Amino acid sequence: MGKRNEEVHFDQDGLLDQALDALDEKRGSTRERALSVIIGAFTSNMQHHFVDKKFATLLHQCLASIKKGSKKASAKEIALASHAIGLLTLTVGCSDNAREIFEESVRPLDEFLTSKSHLTKIPSLLECLAIITFVGGNGLEETERSMDILWRVIHPRLGSNVVAVKPSAPLITAVVSAWSFLLSTMRNLKLNSKNWQNSISYLSSLLDKEDRPVRIAAGEALAVIFEIGIIEKFSADSKGASDMSQEEINLQESYTHLQGLKGKVITQVKNLSVEAGGKGSAKKDLNNQRNLFRDIVEFFECGYSPEISMKIGGDSLQTSSWSQMIQLNFLKHFLGGGFIKHIQVGFLLAFFIRK
């Protein structure tokens, strides 16, 4: 049995070694095929044996496809390389290697995502940034930095030579989903009322968009914001105005304004939970929207969060909050068919397990 396992490792490593060598080829299509092989192998199995030997080489070859000017990489190659980095991060887990991935990758990802490139900003890059921050980021400040990078993709800081480009619906959906994923991991947030007012106002405006995935992503983000108590953090103790400091008065004004925004969101959510299908509307998407927003209405009115339960081997994976549900769904989307394998033998199960 041991010999058979050794042979399997040899076959996998041999294939991965060839794919890794092919990342040095000049032909872009060859590099794309090699990255596809690597992604397939890392999705279907935990490649710890290969990573022990070739971690640094694989990381830097993938980064070479993303870094500006190092290779004339196509949008497809950049997407594949960023997805491979995300898979590598989930393979090494919470370790020094994950920390190295974060430190080496966050700058080139930031530079690419904030460049003038019109490659639709490639959703895989957004997912990669979220994954490497989730696993390898160190604390509140780094998570907030990554969230800010994501937000600037759809809200760029305009300068004298920067032209605002309207982001596409798929790009908005990808950004909001990745941003929500990182937000769901945070509890001790900085209190900046203007930033939160702007975020909630923008997400509220997305609930009125025609694109259903955009509305769903915005709804999930708002559910997480309200679940972690953003508004309540601005609530000052009940005092008379004459007894309040200027800081407390400002907090109370922010709290009142945010409560008004929440009231608007609740009205929007209720309308979306009973929306009739329009012309050309996909029934499945409509049902998904109705179900989601009914859950959000129930959360606002009764405090209940949707629960997910599934068996993973002998363990029961369960979610009991919006934050956990967002994390679970994001990881399932990123890992695709490899989700069960990664949950079973990786570090992720500890986030959701209930014995």
Buried (B, 14 or more C-beta within 10 A) or exposed (E): EEEEEEEEBEEBBEBBBEBBEBBEEEEBEEBBBBBBBBBBBBBBBBBEBBBEEBBEEBBEBBBBBBBEEEBEBBBBBBBBBBBBBBBBBBBBBEBEBBBBBBBBBBEBBBBBBBEEBEBEBBBBBBBBBBBBBBBBBEEBEBBBBBBEBBBBBBBBEEEEEEEEEEBBBBBBBBBBBBBBBBBBBBEEBEEEBEEBBEBBBBBBEBBEBEBBBBBBBBBBBBBBBBBBEBBEBBBBEEEEEEEBEEEBEBBBEBBEBBEEBBEEBBEBBBEBBEBEEEEEEEEEBBEBBBEBBBBBBBBBEEEEBBEBEEEBEEBEBBBBBBBBBBBBBBBBEBBEEBBBBBBEEBBBBEBBEEE
